[in-house]
């Protein structure tokens, strides 16, 4: 992990959250490498994090050692909002970077005090919580009503970069809610139908329109 100084662009982000009044010496620009641990479950919470760039996964380990992915962060969002509002002192999940990952870190105790008196900050956190609830409800109904193929295609659309999808495939199956074997059957079908193309770097999206059709999403 690298500690860097914050810059003018970071001040704009802090202003959006109503935190531009905090002494910048108390705020850090943290950079994690892919695979690096950001925090672990039951560890004391040190920072409230504002995501700037990259991807990270929040997860828990089951009794058999497999990881259950709770959420993925992709170049946006805040980390620690539930713990902050619920006045918790330890992390409820573990988190690891799955690409180079950058965030602004504000001491948790400072944010706890800001929440008591800072209307802008409390409003932003309310918006974040509402967004999490809406997405959670959407994911629930998606799992209940959409096929495995639809869910996998939606996942590929959301987490592809520059028309390329590559990820830990066992974790993808966990997130989508299908078996590892069934996931690969769907991927093979998508390749045969020339929606995707498999290569040494993962999967290249070669028919984005059809991928959107199969996901049930509306193409942007």
C-alpha positions in Angstrom: 0.0 0.0 0.0 1.2 3.5 -0.9 0.3 6.7 1.0 0.2 9.7 -1.4 -0.8 13.3 -0.9 -4.2 14.5 -2.0 -4.6 16.9 -4.9 -7.1 19.5 -6.3 -9.3 16.8 -7.9 -9.6 15.0 -4.6 -10.7 18.2 -2.9 -13.7 18.3 -5.3 -14.7 14.8 -4.3 -14.4 15.7 -0.6 -16.5 18.8 -1.2 -19.2 16.6 -2.8 -19.4 14.6 0.4 -19.2 17.8 2.6 -15.8 16.8 4.0 -13.7 19.6 2.5 -13.5 21.2 6.0 -11.3 18.4 7.3 -7.6 19.2 7.6 -6.0 17.6 4.6 -3.2 16.2 6.8 -5.8 13.8 8.2 -6.7 12.5 4.7 -4.7 10.0 2.7 -4.7 9.0 -0.9 -4.1 5.2 -0.6 -3.0 3.0 -3.5 -3.3 -0.8 -3.3 -1.9 -3.3 -5.7 -4.0 -6.2 -7.2 -4.3 -9.0 -4.6 -3.4 -6.7 -1.7 -5.6 -6.9 1.4 -7.4 -3.7 2.3 -8.8 -4.9 5.6 -10.0 -8.1 7.2 -13.2 -9.1 9.0 -13.4 -8.1 12.7 -10.4 -5.8 12.3 -10.9 -2.4 14.0 -12.1 0.2 11.5 -9.5 2.8 10.9 -10.8 4.7 7.8 -13.9 5.7 5.9 -13.0 5.1 2.2 -14.1 6.9 -0.9 -13.3 4.9 -4.0 -11.4 6.7 -6.8 -10.3 4.0 -9.2 -10.0 0.3 -9.7 -11.8 -2.8 -8.4 -12.0 -4.5 -5.0 -14.1 -7.3 -3.6 -15.8 -7.5 -0.2 -16.1 -11.1 1.0 -16.4 -13.6 3.8 -14.9 -17.0 4.1 -17.2 -20.0 4.7 -16.4 -22.9 7.0 -15.0 -24.9 4.1 -12.6 -22.1 3.1 -14.5 -20.9 0.1 -15.0 -17.2 -0.3 -18.5 -15.7 -0.5 -18.4 -12.5 -2.5 -20.6 -9.8 -0.8 -20.0 -6.9 -3.2 -17.6 -5.6 -5.8 -16.5 -2.0 -6.0 -15.8 -0.6 -9.4 -14.2 2.9 -9.6 -16.9 4.5 -7.4 -18.7 4.3 -4.1 -17.8 4.6 -0.4 -16.7 1.9 2.0 -17.7 1.9 5.6 -21.0 3.6 5.3 -23.1 0.8 7.0 -20.6 0.5 9.8 -20.5 4.3 10.3 -24.3 4.7 10.4 -24.7 1.6 12.6 -21.9 2.9 14.9 -19.9 -0.3 14.6 -16.2 -0.5 15.4 -15.0 -3.5 13.4 -15.3 -4.5 9.7 -18.2 -6.9 8.9 -16.3 -8.3 5.9 -12.9 -8.6 4.5 -11.8 -6.7 1.4 -9.1 -7.3 -1.2 -8.0 -5.3 -4.3 -8.7 -7.2 -7.6 -6.9 -4.6 -9.7 -4.8 -1.6 -8.8 -7.2 0.2 -6.4 -7.1 3.8 -5.2 -9.2 5.6 -2.6 -9.3 8.5 -0.2 -9.1 7.5 3.4 -10.5 9.7 6.2 -10.1 8.6 9.9 -13.3 6.8 11.0 -13.5 8.7 14.2 -13.5 12.0 12.4 -16.3 10.8 10.1 -18.3 9.7 13.0 -18.2 13.2 14.5 -19.0 14.7 11.1 -22.1 12.5 10.8 -23.5 14.1 14.0 -23.3 17.7 12.7 -22.6 17.7 8.9 -25.9 17.8 7.0 -24.2 17.4 3.5 -22.3 14.4 4.7 -25.3 12.7 6.3 -27.4 13.4 3.2 -24.7 11.8 1.0 -24.6 8.8 3.2 -28.4 8.5 3.1 -28.2 8.5 -0.7 -25.5 5.8 -0.6 -27.6 3.6 1.7 -30.7 4.1 -0.5 -28.6 3.1 -3.5 -27.3 0.0 -1.8 -30.9 -1.0 -0.8 -32.2 -0.5 -4.3 -29.3 -2.6 -5.8 -29.8 -5.3 -3.2 -33.5 -5.5 -4.1 -32.7 -5.5 -7.8 -30.2 -8.3 -7.3 -32.6 -10.4 -5.3 -35.3 -10.2 -8.0 -32.8 -10.7 -10.7 -31.7 -14.0 -9.0 -35.3 -15.0 -8.6 -36.7 -14.1 -12.0 -33.7 -14.1 -14.4 -32.0 -17.2 -15.9 -28.4 -18.0 -15.2 -27.5 -16.9 -18.7 -29.1 -13.5 -18.2 -27.3 -13.0 -14.9 -23.9 -14.0 -16.3 -24.3 -11.7 -19.3 -25.3 -8.8 -17.0 -22.2 -9.5 -14.9 -19.9 -9.5 -17.9 -21.4 -6.2 -19.1 -20.9 -4.6 -15.7 -17.4 -5.8 -15.0 -15.8 -5.8 -18.5 -13.2 -3.2 -19.3 -12.4 -2.1 -22.9 -14.7 -4.9 -24.2 -12.7 -7.5 -22.3 -13.8 -9.6 -19.4 -11.4 -11.5 -17.1 -12.0 -12.4 -13.5 -11.6 -15.2 -11.0 -14.2 -17.5 -12.5 -15.0 -19.4 -9.3 -15.9 -16.1 -7.7 -18.0 -15.1 -10.8 -20.0 -18.3 -10.4 -20.5 -17.4 -6.7 -21.6 -13.9 -7.5 -24.0 -14.9 -10.3 -25.4 -17.8 -8.3 -24.8 -20.7 -10.7 -22.5 -23.7 -10.6 -18.9 -23.5 -12.0 -19.7 -26.1 -14.6 -22.9 -24.5 -15.7 -21.1 -21.1 -16.0 -18.6 -22.6 -18.4 -21.3 -24.2 -20.5 -22.9 -20.8 -20.9 -19.5 -19.2 -21.8 -18.8 -21.9 -24.3 -22.3 -21.3 -25.9 -21.6 -17.5 -26.1 -18.3 -18.2 -27.8 -19.9 -20.6 -30.3 -22.6 -18.0 -31.0 -19.8 -15.4 -31.6 -20.9 -13.2 -28.8 -17.6 -13.7 -27.0 -14.2 -14.8 -28.1 -11.9 -16.7 -25.7 -8.2 -15.9 -25.7 -5.2 -16.0 -23.4 -6.4 -12.7 -21.7 -9.9 -13.8 -20.9 -13.0 -13.1 -23.0 -13.3 -10.5 -25.7 -16.8 -9.1 -26.3 -17.3 -9.2 -30.1 -21.1 -8.7 -30.3 -22.1 -6.2 -27.6 -25.6 -5.7 -28.9 -26.4 -9.5 -28.6 -24.8 -9.6 -25.2 -27.2 -6.9 -24.0 -30.1 -8.7 -25.6 -29.2 -11.9 -23.7 -28.8 -10.0 -20.4 -32.2 -8.4 -20.6 -30.6 -5.0 -20.2 -31.2 -1.9 -22.3 -28.1 -1.0 -24.3 -26.6 2.4 -23.5 
